[in-house]
Amino acid sequence: MYFLVISTELPLIGTGSAQYNFASNDLGKAASNQNINVIIVYYHQTAYSTTSKVPPYAKFREIYHPLFYKYRVDLVLQGHEHTYQRSYFSGE
């Protein structure tokens, strides 16, 4: 099992930022390691959300979701909202 914690509080989160490059390299190593069977990423702000009072952090999702998909992240945990929400992989 592999865990990666990333920040949603940094001013520079885009592609090419230090955090993005670190996350991409780190997830790439984890995904290619045959000893790691589950990859979990977690962070604070809400990037995925159902209808709620706090809208999702869409920019963060647009930047990092492709990495999560590319490196087959199994579970993404987020905080910020004090509700329970879940989703499932739709194959897209």
PDB file of N, CA, C and O in Angstrom:
ATOM      1  N   MET A   1       0.848  -1.168   0.000  1.00  0.00           N
ATOM      2  CA  MET A   1       0.000   0.000   0.000  1.00  0.00           C
ATOM      3  C   MET A   1       0.895   1.233   0.000  1.00  0.00           C
ATOM      4  O   MET A   1       1.916   1.274   0.687  1.00  0.00           O
ATOM      5  N   TYR A   2       0.501   2.236  -0.779  1.00  0.00           N
ATOM      6  CA  TYR A   2       1.304   3.442  -0.919  1.00  0.00           C
ATOM      7  C   TYR A   2       0.431   4.671  -0.704  1.00  0.00           C
ATOM      8  O   TYR A   2      -0.673   4.748  -1.244  1.00  0.00           O
ATOM      9  N   PHE A   3       0.912   5.632   0.076  1.00  0.00           N
ATOM     10  CA  PHE A   3       0.190   6.867   0.360  1.00  0.00           C
ATOM     11  C   PHE A   3       0.982   8.061  -0.156  1.00  0.00           C
ATOM     12  O   PHE A   3       2.200   8.131   0.006  1.00  0.00           O
ATOM     13  N   LEU A   4       0.273   8.999  -0.781  1.00  0.00           N
ATOM     14  CA  LEU A   4       0.868  10.265  -1.190  1.00  0.00           C
ATOM     15  C   LEU A   4      -0.012  11.390  -0.666  1.00  0.00           C
ATOM     16  O   LEU A   4      -1.217  11.412  -0.920  1.00  0.00           O
ATOM     17  N   VAL A   5       0.584  12.321   0.061  1.00  0.00           N
ATOM     18  CA  VAL A   5      -0.133  13.485   0.572  1.00  0.00           C
ATOM     19  C   VAL A   5       0.321  14.691  -0.239  1.00  0.00           C
ATOM     20  O   VAL A   5       1.517  14.950  -0.369  1.00  0.00           O
ATOM     21  N   ILE A   6      -0.650  15.428  -0.785  1.00  0.00           N
ATOM     22  CA  ILE A   6      -0.302  16.640  -1.520  1.00  0.00           C
ATOM     23  C   ILE A   6      -1.092  17.818  -0.954  1.00  0.00           C
ATOM     24  O   ILE A   6      -2.124  17.636  -0.308  1.00  0.00           O
ATOM     25  N   SER A   7      -0.598  19.017  -1.205  1.00  0.00           N
ATOM     26  CA  SER A   7      -1.202  20.219  -0.638  1.00  0.00           C
ATOM     27  C   SER A   7      -2.145  20.882  -1.623  1.00  0.00           C
ATOM     28  O   SER A   7      -1.843  20.993  -2.811  1.00  0.00           O
ATOM     29  N   THR A   8      -3.287  21.321  -1.122  1.00  0.00           N
ATOM     30  CA  THR A   8      -4.191  22.150  -1.915  1.00  0.00           C
ATOM     31  C   THR A   8      -4.062  23.604  -1.483  1.00  0.00           C
ATOM     32  O   THR A   8      -4.801  24.460  -1.970  1.00  0.00           O
ATOM     33  N   GLU A   9      -3.140  23.892  -0.584  1.00  0.00           N
ATOM     34  CA  GLU A   9      -2.984  25.227  -0.019  1.00  0.00           C
ATOM     35  C   GLU A   9      -1.858  26.022  -0.677  1.00  0.00           C
ATOM     36  O   GLU A   9      -1.718  27.216  -0.412  1.00  0.00           O
ATOM     37  N   LEU A  10      -1.066  25.394  -1.518  1.00  0.00           N
ATOM     38  CA  LEU A  10       0.045  26.092  -2.159  1.00  0.00           C
ATOM     39  C   LEU A  10      -0.455  27.038  -3.241  1.00  0.00           C
ATOM     40  O   LEU A  10      -1.439  26.733  -3.914  1.00  0.00           O
ATOM     41  N   PRO A  11       0.202  28.175  -3.422  1.00  0.00           N
ATOM     42  CA  PRO A  11      -0.248  29.108  -4.458  1.00  0.00           C
ATOM     43  C   PRO A  11       0.022  28.585  -5.872  1.00  0.00           C
ATOM     44  O   PRO A  11      -0.716  28.914  -6.801  1.00  0.00           O
ATOM     45  N   LEU A  12       1.056  27.786  -6.040  1.00  0.00           N
ATOM     46  CA  LEU A  12       1.392  27.243  -7.360  1.00  0.00           C
ATOM     47  C   LEU A  12       1.175  25.743  -7.365  1.00  0.00           C
ATOM     48  O   LEU A  12       1.974  24.994  -6.803  1.00  0.00           O
ATOM     49  N   ILE A  13       0.097  25.301  -7.997  1.00  0.00           N
ATOM     50  CA  ILE A  13      -0.204  23.870  -8.036  1.00  0.00           C
ATOM     51  C   ILE A  13      -0.211  23.316  -9.451  1.00  0.00           C
ATOM     52  O   ILE A  13      -0.377  22.111  -9.641  1.00  0.00           O
ATOM     53  N   GLY A  14      -0.034  24.176 -10.445  1.00  0.00           N
ATOM     54  CA  GLY A  14      -0.201  23.777 -11.838  1.00  0.00           C
ATOM     55  C   GLY A  14       0.870  22.844 -12.359  1.00  0.00           C
ATOM     56  O   GLY A  14       1.872  22.576 -11.696  1.00  0.00           O
ATOM     57  N   THR A  15       0.631  22.355 -13.569  1.00  0.00           N
ATOM     58  CA  THR A  15       1.623  21.510 -14.229  1.00  0.00           C
ATOM     59  C   THR A  15       2.922  22.287 -14.319  1.00  0.00           C
ATOM     60  O   THR A  15       2.929  23.468 -14.666  1.00  0.00           O
ATOM     61  N   GLY A  16       4.001  21.629 -14.010  1.00  0.00           N
ATOM     62  CA  GLY A  16       5.304  22.277 -14.000  1.00  0.00           C
ATOM     63  C   GLY A  16       5.698  22.821 -12.644  1.00  0.00           C
ATOM     64  O   GLY A  16       6.858  23.180 -12.443  1.00  0.00           O
ATOM     65  N   SER A  17       4.756  22.895 -11.699  1.00  0.00           N
ATOM     66  CA  SER A  17       5.103  23.351 -10.345  1.00  0.00           C
ATOM     67  C   SER A  17       5.900  22.263  -9.643  1.00  0.00           C
ATOM     68  O   SER A  17       5.879  21.103 -10.053  1.00  0.00           O
ATOM     69  N   ALA A  18       6.596  22.641  -8.594  1.00  0.00           N
ATOM     70  CA  ALA A  18       7.411  21.670  -7.845  1.00  0.00           C
ATOM     71  C   ALA A  18       6.537  20.531  -7.312  1.00  0.00           C
ATOM     72  O   ALA A  18       6.924  19.364  -7.383  1.00  0.00           O
ATOM     73  N   GLN A  19       5.358  20.871  -6.780  1.00  0.00           N
ATOM     74  CA  GLN A  19       4.493  19.817  -6.240  1.00  0.00           C
ATOM     75  C   GLN A  19       3.985  18.892  -7.348  1.00  0.00           C
ATOM     76  O   GLN A  19       3.971  17.673  -7.178  1.00  0.00           O
ATOM     77  N   TYR A  20       3.574  19.454  -8.462  1.00  0.00           N
ATOM     78  CA  TYR A  20       3.070  18.637  -9.565  1.00  0.00           C
ATOM     79  C   TYR A  20       4.157  17.677 -10.053  1.00  0.00           C
ATOM     80  O   TYR A  20       3.901  16.490 -10.255  1.00  0.00           O
ATOM     81  N   ASN A  21       5.366  18.199 -10.239  1.00  0.00           N
ATOM     82  CA  ASN A  21       6.467  17.343 -10.698  1.00  0.00           C
ATOM     83  C   ASN A  21       6.769  16.244  -9.688  1.00  0.00           C
ATOM     84  O   ASN A  21       7.001  15.094 -10.062  1.00  0.00           O
ATOM     85  N   PHE A  22       6.764  16.603  -8.401  1.00  0.00           N
ATOM     86  CA  PHE A  22       6.997  15.600  -7.365  1.00  0.00           C
ATOM     87  C   PHE A  22       5.913  14.525  -7.398  1.00  0.00           C
ATOM     88  O   PHE A  22       6.213  13.331  -7.382  1.00  0.00           O
ATOM     89  N   ALA A  23       4.644  14.957  -7.444  1.00  0.00           N
ATOM     90  CA  ALA A  23       3.532  14.004  -7.446  1.00  0.00           C
ATOM     91  C   ALA A  23       3.596  13.099  -8.668  1.00  0.00           C
ATOM     92  O   ALA A  23       3.389  11.891  -8.553  1.00  0.00           O
ATOM     93  N   SER A  24       3.877  13.659  -9.825  1.00  0.00           N
ATOM     94  CA  SER A  24       3.954  12.871 -11.053  1.00  0.00           C
ATOM     95  C   SER A  24       5.070  11.833 -10.965  1.00  0.00           C
ATOM     96  O   SER A  24       4.862  10.662 -11.285  1.00  0.00           O
ATOM     97  N   ASN A  25       6.249  12.260 -10.533  1.00  0.00           N
ATOM     98  CA  ASN A  25       7.374  11.321 -10.399  1.00  0.00           C
ATOM     99  C   ASN A  25       7.096  10.259  -9.351  1.00  0.00           C
ATOM    100  O   ASN A  25       7.370   9.078  -9.565  1.00  0.00           O
ATOM    101  N   ASP A  26       6.557  10.675  -8.233  1.00  0.00           N
ATOM    102  CA  ASP A  26       6.303   9.753  -7.132  1.00  0.00           C
ATOM    103  C   ASP A  26       5.234   8.728  -7.493  1.00  0.00           C
ATOM    104  O   ASP A  26       5.398   7.539  -7.223  1.00  0.00           O
ATOM    105  N   LEU A  27       4.146   9.182  -8.099  1.00  0.00           N
ATOM    106  CA  LEU A  27       3.089   8.250  -8.515  1.00  0.00           C
ATOM    107  C   LEU A  27       3.591   7.314  -9.607  1.00  0.00           C
ATOM    108  O   LEU A  27       3.210   6.144  -9.649  1.00  0.00           O
ATOM    109  N   GLY A  28       4.440   7.823 -10.488  1.00  0.00           N
ATOM    110  CA  GLY A  28       5.012   6.972 -11.528  1.00  0.00           C
ATOM    111  C   GLY A  28       5.839   5.837 -10.938  1.00  0.00           C
ATOM    112  O   GLY A  28       5.738   4.693 -11.380  1.00  0.00           O
ATOM    113  N   LYS A  29       6.652   6.155  -9.945  1.00  0.00           N
ATOM    114  CA  LYS A  29       7.451   5.127  -9.264  1.00  0.00           C
ATOM    115  C   LYS A  29       6.557   4.121  -8.546  1.00  0.00           C
ATOM    116  O   LYS A  29       6.791   2.914  -8.606  1.00  0.00           O
ATOM    117  N   ALA A  30       5.535   4.630  -7.868  1.00  0.00           N
ATOM    118  CA  ALA A  30       4.629   3.737  -7.138  1.00  0.00           C
ATOM    119  C   ALA A  30       3.875   2.820  -8.089  1.00  0.00           C
ATOM    120  O   ALA A  30       3.723   1.630  -7.816  1.00  0.00           O
ATOM    121  N   ALA A  31       3.404   3.368  -9.202  1.00  0.00           N
ATOM    122  CA  ALA A  31       2.621   2.577 -10.163  1.00  0.00           C
ATOM    123  C   ALA A  31       3.471   1.494 -10.826  1.00  0.00           C
ATOM    124  O   ALA A  31       2.947   0.446 -11.204  1.00  0.00           O
ATOM    125  N   SER A  32       4.765   1.733 -10.970  1.00  0.00           N
ATOM    126  CA  SER A  32       5.622   0.742 -11.618  1.00  0.00           C
ATOM    127  C   SER A  32       6.241  -0.254 -10.639  1.00  0.00           C
ATOM    128  O   SER A  32       6.908  -1.201 -11.056  1.00  0.00           O
ATOM    129  N   ASN A  33       6.025  -0.047  -9.354  1.00  0.00           N
ATOM    130  CA  ASN A  33       6.559  -0.943  -8.329  1.00  0.00           C
ATOM    131  C   ASN A  33       5.596  -2.112  -8.125  1.00  0.00           C
ATOM    132  O   ASN A  33       4.479  -1.920  -7.645  1.00  0.00           O
ATOM    133  N   GLN A  34       6.014  -3.295  -8.479  1.00  0.00           N
ATOM    134  CA  GLN A  34       5.145  -4.473  -8.377  1.00  0.00           C
ATOM    135  C   GLN A  34       4.820  -4.851  -6.939  1.00  0.00           C
ATOM    136  O   GLN A  34       3.901  -5.635  -6.703  1.00  0.00           O
ATOM    137  N   ASN A  35       5.552  -4.314  -5.983  1.00  0.00           N
ATOM    138  CA  ASN A  35       5.279  -4.599  -4.576  1.00  0.00           C
ATOM    139  C   ASN A  35       4.177  -3.708  -3.997  1.00  0.00           C
ATOM    140  O   ASN A  35       3.727  -3.923  -2.872  1.00  0.00           O
ATOM    141  N   ILE A  36       3.749  -2.717  -4.763  1.00  0.00           N
ATOM    142  CA  ILE A  36       2.687  -1.809  -4.317  1.00  0.00           C
ATOM    143  C   ILE A  36       1.404  -2.183  -5.044  1.00  0.00           C
ATOM    144  O   ILE A  36       1.335  -2.094  -6.270  1.00  0.00           O
ATOM    145  N   ASN A  37       0.391  -2.600  -4.298  1.00  0.00           N
ATOM    146  CA  ASN A  37      -0.855  -3.041  -4.925  1.00  0.00           C
ATOM    147  C   ASN A  37      -2.004  -2.046  -4.771  1.00  0.00           C
ATOM    148  O   ASN A  37      -3.040  -2.199  -5.418  1.00  0.00           O
ATOM    149  N   VAL A  38      -1.838  -1.042  -3.936  1.00  0.00           N
ATOM    150  CA  VAL A  38      -2.875  -0.018  -3.736  1.00  0.00           C
ATOM    151  C   VAL A  38      -2.185   1.335  -3.611  1.00  0.00           C
ATOM    152  O   VAL A  38      -1.223   1.483  -2.857  1.00  0.00           O
ATOM    153  N   ILE A  39      -2.688   2.327  -4.361  1.00  0.00           N
ATOM    154  CA  ILE A  39      -2.166   3.697  -4.279  1.00  0.00           C
ATOM    155  C   ILE A  39      -3.286   4.601  -3.774  1.00  0.00           C
ATOM    156  O   ILE A  39      -4.383   4.621  -4.332  1.00  0.00           O
ATOM    157  N   ILE A  40      -2.993   5.352  -2.704  1.00  0.00           N
ATOM    158  CA  ILE A  40      -3.953   6.253  -2.086  1.00  0.00           C
ATOM    159  C   ILE A  40      -3.351   7.653  -2.056  1.00  0.00           C
ATOM    160  O   ILE A  40      -2.202   7.836  -1.652  1.00  0.00           O
ATOM    161  N   VAL A  41      -4.134   8.638  -2.485  1.00  0.00           N
ATOM    162  CA  VAL A  41      -3.718  10.043  -2.442  1.00  0.00           C
ATOM    163  C   VAL A  41      -4.690  10.782  -1.538  1.00  0.00           C
ATOM    164  O   VAL A  41      -5.895  10.536  -1.578  1.00  0.00           O
ATOM    165  N   TYR A  42      -4.166  11.684  -0.723  1.00  0.00           N
ATOM    166  CA  TYR A  42      -5.078  12.503   0.069  1.00  0.00           C
ATOM    167  C   TYR A  42      -4.581  13.924   0.206  1.00  0.00           C
ATOM    168  O   TYR A  42      -3.385  14.206   0.134  1.00  0.00           O
ATOM    169  N   TYR A  43      -5.558  14.827   0.411  1.00  0.00           N
ATOM    170  CA  TYR A  43      -5.314  16.259   0.489  1.00  0.00           C
ATOM    171  C   TYR A  43      -6.492  16.919   1.193  1.00  0.00           C
ATOM    172  O   TYR A  43      -7.446  16.235   1.562  1.00  0.00           O
ATOM    173  N   HIS A  44      -6.445  18.238   1.386  1.00  0.00           N
ATOM    174  CA  HIS A  44      -7.436  18.937   2.188  1.00  0.00           C
ATOM    175  C   HIS A  44      -8.655  19.431   1.405  1.00  0.00           C
ATOM    176  O   HIS A  44      -9.767  18.961   1.649  1.00  0.00           O
ATOM    177  N   GLN A  45      -8.474  20.357   0.483  1.00  0.00           N
ATOM    178  CA  GLN A  45      -9.615  20.981  -0.206  1.00  0.00           C
ATOM    179  C   GLN A  45     -10.442  19.962  -0.986  1.00  0.00           C
ATOM    180  O   GLN A  45      -9.937  18.912  -1.383  1.00  0.00           O
ATOM    181  N   THR A  46     -11.696  20.278  -1.197  1.00  0.00           N
ATOM    182  CA  THR A  46     -12.624  19.390  -1.888  1.00  0.00           C
ATOM    183  C   THR A  46     -12.480  19.546  -3.398  1.00  0.00           C
ATOM    184  O   THR A  46     -12.841  20.584  -3.953  1.00  0.00           O
ATOM    185  N   ALA A  47     -11.958  18.526  -4.061  1.00  0.00           N
ATOM    186  CA  ALA A  47     -11.820  18.560  -5.521  1.00  0.00           C
ATOM    187  C   ALA A  47     -12.962  17.803  -6.187  1.00  0.00           C
ATOM    188  O   ALA A  47     -13.333  18.104  -7.321  1.00  0.00           O
ATOM    189  N   TYR A  48     -13.505  16.842  -5.497  1.00  0.00           N
ATOM    190  CA  TYR A  48     -14.640  16.055  -5.994  1.00  0.00           C
ATOM    191  C   TYR A  48     -15.774  16.267  -4.997  1.00  0.00           C
ATOM    192  O   TYR A  48     -15.580  16.115  -3.791  1.00  0.00           O
ATOM    193  N   SER A  49     -16.942  16.614  -5.491  1.00  0.00           N
ATOM    194  CA  SER A  49     -18.028  16.901  -4.567  1.00  0.00           C
ATOM    195  C   SER A  49     -19.374  16.753  -5.254  1.00  0.00           C
ATOM    196  O   SER A  49     -19.511  17.026  -6.446  1.00  0.00           O
ATOM    197  N   THR A  50     -20.354  16.324  -4.496  1.00  0.00           N
ATOM    198  CA  THR A  50     -21.730  16.360  -4.970  1.00  0.00           C
ATOM    199  C   THR A  50     -22.253  17.767  -4.690  1.00  0.00           C
ATOM    200  O   THR A  50     -21.510  18.607  -4.182  1.00  0.00           O
ATOM    201  N   THR A  51     -23.483  18.031  -5.004  1.00  0.00           N
ATOM    202  CA  THR A  51     -24.054  19.344  -4.732  1.00  0.00           C
ATOM    203  C   THR A  51     -23.910  19.657  -3.246  1.00  0.00           C
ATOM    204  O   THR A  51     -24.322  18.871  -2.393  1.00  0.00           O
ATOM    205  N   SER A  52     -23.335  20.787  -2.954  1.00  0.00           N
ATOM    206  CA  SER A  52     -23.125  21.160  -1.551  1.00  0.00           C
ATOM    207  C   SER A  52     -22.975  22.671  -1.447  1.00  0.00           C
ATOM    208  O   SER A  52     -23.033  23.385  -2.449  1.00  0.00           O
ATOM    209  N   LYS A  53     -22.785  23.136  -0.246  1.00  0.00           N
ATOM    210  CA  LYS A  53     -22.596  24.564  -0.018  1.00  0.00           C
ATOM    211  C   LYS A  53     -21.203  25.022  -0.423  1.00  0.00           C
ATOM    212  O   LYS A  53     -21.000  26.196  -0.732  1.00  0.00           O
ATOM    213  N   VAL A  54     -20.246  24.105  -0.423  1.00  0.00           N
ATOM    214  CA  VAL A  54     -18.875  24.433  -0.791  1.00  0.00           C
ATOM    215  C   VAL A  54     -18.584  23.818  -2.162  1.00  0.00           C
ATOM    216  O   VAL A  54     -18.531  22.594  -2.289  1.00  0.00           O
ATOM    217  N   PRO A  55     -18.398  24.646  -3.179  1.00  0.00           N
ATOM    218  CA  PRO A  55     -18.136  24.091  -4.511  1.00  0.00           C
ATOM    219  C   PRO A  55     -16.778  23.399  -4.564  1.00  0.00           C
ATOM    220  O   PRO A  55     -15.879  23.755  -3.802  1.00  0.00           O
ATOM    221  N   PRO A  56     -16.614  22.428  -5.441  1.00  0.00           N
ATOM    222  CA  PRO A  56     -15.332  21.743  -5.549  1.00  0.00           C
ATOM    223  C   PRO A  56     -14.234  22.667  -6.078  1.00  0.00           C
ATOM    224  O   PRO A  56     -14.506  23.638  -6.785  1.00  0.00           O
ATOM    225  N   TYR A  57     -13.018  22.351  -5.729  1.00  0.00           N
ATOM    226  CA  TYR A  57     -11.834  23.076  -6.194  1.00  0.00           C
ATOM    227  C   TYR A  57     -11.523  22.526  -7.579  1.00  0.00           C
ATOM    228  O   TYR A  57     -10.653  21.671  -7.742  1.00  0.00           O
ATOM    229  N   ALA A  58     -12.243  23.027  -8.565  1.00  0.00           N
ATOM    230  CA  ALA A  58     -12.202  22.485  -9.922  1.00  0.00           C
ATOM    231  C   ALA A  58     -10.821  22.589 -10.558  1.00  0.00           C
ATOM    232  O   ALA A  58     -10.408  21.678 -11.277  1.00  0.00           O
ATOM    233  N   LYS A  59     -10.105  23.672 -10.311  1.00  0.00           N
ATOM    234  CA  LYS A  59      -8.770  23.833 -10.907  1.00  0.00           C
ATOM    235  C   LYS A  59      -7.834  22.728 -10.438  1.00  0.00           C
ATOM    236  O   LYS A  59      -7.090  22.155 -11.234  1.00  0.00           O
ATOM    237  N   PHE A  60      -7.874  22.436  -9.153  1.00  0.00           N
ATOM    238  CA  PHE A  60      -7.030  21.361  -8.608  1.00  0.00           C
ATOM    239  C   PHE A  60      -7.390  20.032  -9.263  1.00  0.00           C
ATOM    240  O   PHE A  60      -6.510  19.266  -9.657  1.00  0.00           O
ATOM    241  N   ARG A  61      -8.689  19.764  -9.375  1.00  0.00           N
ATOM    242  CA  ARG A  61      -9.153  18.515  -9.993  1.00  0.00           C
ATOM    243  C   ARG A  61      -8.692  18.427 -11.446  1.00  0.00           C
ATOM    244  O   ARG A  61      -8.214  17.379 -11.880  1.00  0.00           O
ATOM    245  N   GLU A  62      -8.832  19.510 -12.195  1.00  0.00           N
ATOM    246  CA  GLU A  62      -8.437  19.504 -13.604  1.00  0.00           C
ATOM    247  C   GLU A  62      -6.947  19.241 -13.777  1.00  0.00           C
ATOM    248  O   GLU A  62      -6.536  18.618 -14.755  1.00  0.00           O
ATOM    249  N   ILE A  63      -6.143  19.707 -12.842  1.00  0.00           N
ATOM    250  CA  ILE A  63      -4.695  19.521 -12.924  1.00  0.00           C
ATOM    251  C   ILE A  63      -4.281  18.122 -12.483  1.00  0.00           C
ATOM    252  O   ILE A  63      -3.473  17.476 -13.150  1.00  0.00           O
ATOM    253  N   TYR A  64      -4.828  17.650 -11.366  1.00  0.00           N
ATOM    254  CA  TYR A  64      -4.332  16.401 -10.776  1.00  0.00           C
ATOM    255  C   TYR A  64      -5.104  15.146 -11.174  1.00  0.00           C
ATOM    256  O   TYR A  64      -4.542  14.052 -11.132  1.00  0.00           O
ATOM    257  N   HIS A  65      -6.360  15.270 -11.554  1.00  0.00           N
ATOM    258  CA  HIS A  65      -7.116  14.070 -11.924  1.00  0.00           C
ATOM    259  C   HIS A  65      -6.436  13.276 -13.036  1.00  0.00           C
ATOM    260  O   HIS A  65      -6.395  12.049 -12.946  1.00  0.00           O
ATOM    261  N   PRO A  66      -5.901  13.912 -14.079  1.00  0.00           N
ATOM    262  CA  PRO A  66      -5.207  13.125 -15.104  1.00  0.00           C
ATOM    263  C   PRO A  66      -4.041  12.301 -14.546  1.00  0.00           C
ATOM    264  O   PRO A  66      -3.779  11.196 -15.021  1.00  0.00           O
ATOM    265  N   LEU A  67      -3.340  12.838 -13.536  1.00  0.00           N
ATOM    266  CA  LEU A  67      -2.266  12.053 -12.906  1.00  0.00           C
ATOM    267  C   LEU A  67      -2.837  10.852 -12.166  1.00  0.00           C
ATOM    268  O   LEU A  67      -2.302   9.747 -12.252  1.00  0.00           O
ATOM    269  N   PHE A  68      -3.928  11.077 -11.438  1.00  0.00           N
ATOM    270  CA  PHE A  68      -4.535   9.978 -10.690  1.00  0.00           C
ATOM    271  C   PHE A  68      -4.978   8.875 -11.648  1.00  0.00           C
ATOM    272  O   PHE A  68      -4.812   7.690 -11.359  1.00  0.00           O
ATOM    273  N   TYR A  69      -5.525   9.259 -12.757  1.00  0.00           N
ATOM    274  CA  TYR A  69      -5.986   8.289 -13.764  1.00  0.00           C
ATOM    275  C   TYR A  69      -4.797   7.590 -14.424  1.00  0.00           C
ATOM    276  O   TYR A  69      -4.781   6.366 -14.555  1.00  0.00           O
ATOM    277  N   LYS A  70      -3.812   8.370 -14.834  1.00  0.00           N
ATOM    278  CA  LYS A  70      -2.634   7.820 -15.514  1.00  0.00           C
ATOM    279  C   LYS A  70      -1.919   6.775 -14.659  1.00  0.00           C
ATOM    280  O   LYS A  70      -1.499   5.735 -15.168  1.00  0.00           O
ATOM    281  N   TYR A  71      -1.781   7.048 -13.379  1.00  0.00           N
ATOM    282  CA  TYR A  71      -1.038   6.151 -12.501  1.00  0.00           C
ATOM    283  C   TYR A  71      -1.941   5.227 -11.692  1.00  0.00           C
ATOM    284  O   TYR A  71      -1.506   4.629 -10.708  1.00  0.00           O
ATOM    285  N   ARG A  72      -3.186   5.115 -12.106  1.00  0.00           N
ATOM    286  CA  ARG A  72      -4.137   4.152 -11.547  1.00  0.00           C
ATOM    287  C   ARG A  72      -4.261   4.271 -10.018  1.00  0.00           C
ATOM    288  O   ARG A  72      -4.169   3.278  -9.296  1.00  0.00           O
ATOM    289  N   VAL A  73      -4.470   5.496  -9.551  1.00  0.00           N
ATOM    290  CA  VAL A  73      -4.688   5.718  -8.116  1.00  0.00           C
ATOM    291  C   VAL A  73      -5.987   5.023  -7.734  1.00  0.00           C
ATOM    292  O   VAL A  73      -7.016   5.205  -8.386  1.00  0.00           O
ATOM    293  N   ASP A  74      -5.931   4.231  -6.680  1.00  0.00           N
ATOM    294  CA  ASP A  74      -7.087   3.432  -6.266  1.00  0.00           C
ATOM    295  C   ASP A  74      -8.084   4.201  -5.417  1.00  0.00           C
ATOM    296  O   ASP A  74      -9.286   3.941  -5.481  1.00  0.00           O
ATOM    297  N   LEU A  75      -7.595   5.150  -4.618  1.00  0.00           N
ATOM    298  CA  LEU A  75      -8.469   5.851  -3.696  1.00  0.00           C
ATOM    299  C   LEU A  75      -7.953   7.267  -3.496  1.00  0.00           C
ATOM    300  O   LEU A  75      -6.761   7.478  -3.273  1.00  0.00           O
ATOM    301  N   VAL A  76      -8.865   8.244  -3.579  1.00  0.00           N
ATOM    302  CA  VAL A  76      -8.534   9.637  -3.307  1.00  0.00           C
ATOM    303  C   VAL A  76      -9.366  10.073  -2.104  1.00  0.00           C
ATOM    304  O   VAL A  76     -10.594   9.988  -2.120  1.00  0.00           O
ATOM    305  N   LEU A  77      -8.684  10.536  -1.070  1.00  0.00           N
ATOM    306  CA  LEU A  77      -9.352  11.016   0.143  1.00  0.00           C
ATOM    307  C   LEU A  77      -9.153  12.520   0.226  1.00  0.00           C
ATOM    308  O   LEU A  77      -8.070  13.027  -0.066  1.00  0.00           O
ATOM    309  N   GLN A  78     -10.187  13.221   0.619  1.00  0.00           N
ATOM    310  CA  GLN A  78     -10.119  14.672   0.753  1.00  0.00           C
ATOM    311  C   GLN A  78     -10.846  15.094   2.014  1.00  0.00           C
ATOM    312  O   GLN A  78     -11.665  14.351   2.554  1.00  0.00           O
ATOM    313  N   GLY A  79     -10.541  16.286   2.471  1.00  0.00           N
ATOM    314  CA  GLY A  79     -11.175  16.790   3.680  1.00  0.00           C
ATOM    315  C   GLY A  79     -12.039  17.989   3.368  1.00  0.00           C
ATOM    316  O   GLY A  79     -12.770  18.000   2.378  1.00  0.00           O
ATOM    317  N   HIS A  80     -11.956  18.977   4.197  1.00  0.00           N
ATOM    318  CA  HIS A  80     -12.587  20.279   4.073  1.00  0.00           C
ATOM    319  C   HIS A  80     -14.082  20.262   4.404  1.00  0.00           C
ATOM    320  O   HIS A  80     -14.493  20.898   5.375  1.00  0.00           O
ATOM    321  N   GLU A  81     -14.889  19.570   3.642  1.00  0.00           N
ATOM    322  CA  GLU A  81     -16.319  19.506   3.944  1.00  0.00           C
ATOM    323  C   GLU A  81     -16.545  18.474   5.032  1.00  0.00           C
ATOM    324  O   GLU A  81     -15.853  17.458   5.095  1.00  0.00           O
ATOM    325  N   HIS A  82     -17.492  18.737   5.864  1.00  0.00           N
ATOM    326  CA  HIS A  82     -17.757  17.832   6.979  1.00  0.00           C
ATOM    327  C   HIS A  82     -18.968  16.969   6.654  1.00  0.00           C
ATOM    328  O   HIS A  82     -19.940  16.913   7.407  1.00  0.00           O
ATOM    329  N   THR A  83     -18.879  16.306   5.522  1.00  0.00           N
ATOM    330  CA  THR A  83     -19.919  15.386   5.087  1.00  0.00           C
ATOM    331  C   THR A  83     -19.271  14.131   4.542  1.00  0.00           C
ATOM    332  O   THR A  83     -18.075  14.114   4.254  1.00  0.00           O
ATOM    333  N   TYR A  84     -20.048  13.099   4.404  1.00  0.00           N
ATOM    334  CA  TYR A  84     -19.578  11.848   3.815  1.00  0.00           C
ATOM    335  C   TYR A  84     -20.095  11.776   2.384  1.00  0.00           C
ATOM    336  O   TYR A  84     -21.298  11.873   2.143  1.00  0.00           O
ATOM    337  N   GLN A  85     -19.186  11.607   1.448  1.00  0.00           N
ATOM    338  CA  GLN A  85     -19.558  11.456   0.044  1.00  0.00           C
ATOM    339  C   GLN A  85     -18.689  10.365  -0.538  1.00  0.00           C
ATOM    340  O   GLN A  85     -17.549  10.175  -0.113  1.00  0.00           O
ATOM    341  N   ARG A  86     -19.221   9.655  -1.502  1.00  0.00           N
ATOM    342  CA  ARG A  86     -18.424   8.622  -2.148  1.00  0.00           C
ATOM    343  C   ARG A  86     -18.823   8.532  -3.611  1.00  0.00           C
ATOM    344  O   ARG A  86     -19.892   8.992  -4.013  1.00  0.00           O
ATOM    345  N   SER A  87     -17.955   7.939  -4.383  1.00  0.00           N
ATOM    346  CA  SER A  87     -18.237   7.738  -5.797  1.00  0.00           C
ATOM    347  C   SER A  87     -17.630   6.407  -6.203  1.00  0.00           C
ATOM    348  O   SER A  87     -17.004   5.731  -5.387  1.00  0.00           O
ATOM    349  N   TYR A  88     -17.807   6.040  -7.428  1.00  0.00           N
ATOM    350  CA  TYR A  88     -17.221   4.816  -7.945  1.00  0.00           C
ATOM    351  C   TYR A  88     -16.678   5.070  -9.328  1.00  0.00           C
ATOM    352  O   TYR A  88     -17.087   6.007 -10.013  1.00  0.00           O
ATOM    353  N   PHE A  89     -15.752   4.225  -9.729  1.00  0.00           N
ATOM    354  CA  PHE A  89     -15.117   4.346 -11.033  1.00  0.00           C
ATOM    355  C   PHE A  89     -16.145   4.036 -12.124  1.00  0.00           C
ATOM    356  O   PHE A  89     -16.793   2.989 -12.105  1.00  0.00           O
ATOM    357  N   SER A  90     -16.279   4.948 -13.055  1.00  0.00           N
ATOM    358  CA  SER A  90     -17.275   4.765 -14.112  1.00  0.00           C
ATOM    359  C   SER A  90     -16.670   4.238 -15.402  1.00  0.00           C
ATOM    360  O   SER A  90     -17.388   4.024 -16.379  1.00  0.00           O
ATOM    361  N   GLY A  91     -15.365   4.027 -15.420  1.00  0.00           N
ATOM    362  CA  GLY A  91     -14.711   3.509 -16.616  1.00  0.00           C
ATOM    363  C   GLY A  91     -14.220   4.585 -17.556  1.00  0.00           C
ATOM    364  O   GLY A  91     -13.679   4.277 -18.618  1.00  0.00           O
ATOM    365  N   GLU A  92     -14.395   5.833 -17.191  1.00  0.00           N
ATOM    366  CA  GLU A  92     -13.942   6.935 -18.056  1.00  0.00           C
ATOM    367  C   GLU A  92     -12.605   7.457 -17.600  1.00  0.00           C
ATOM    368  O   GLU A  92     -12.065   8.384 -18.204  1.00  0.00           O
TER     369      GLU A  92
END
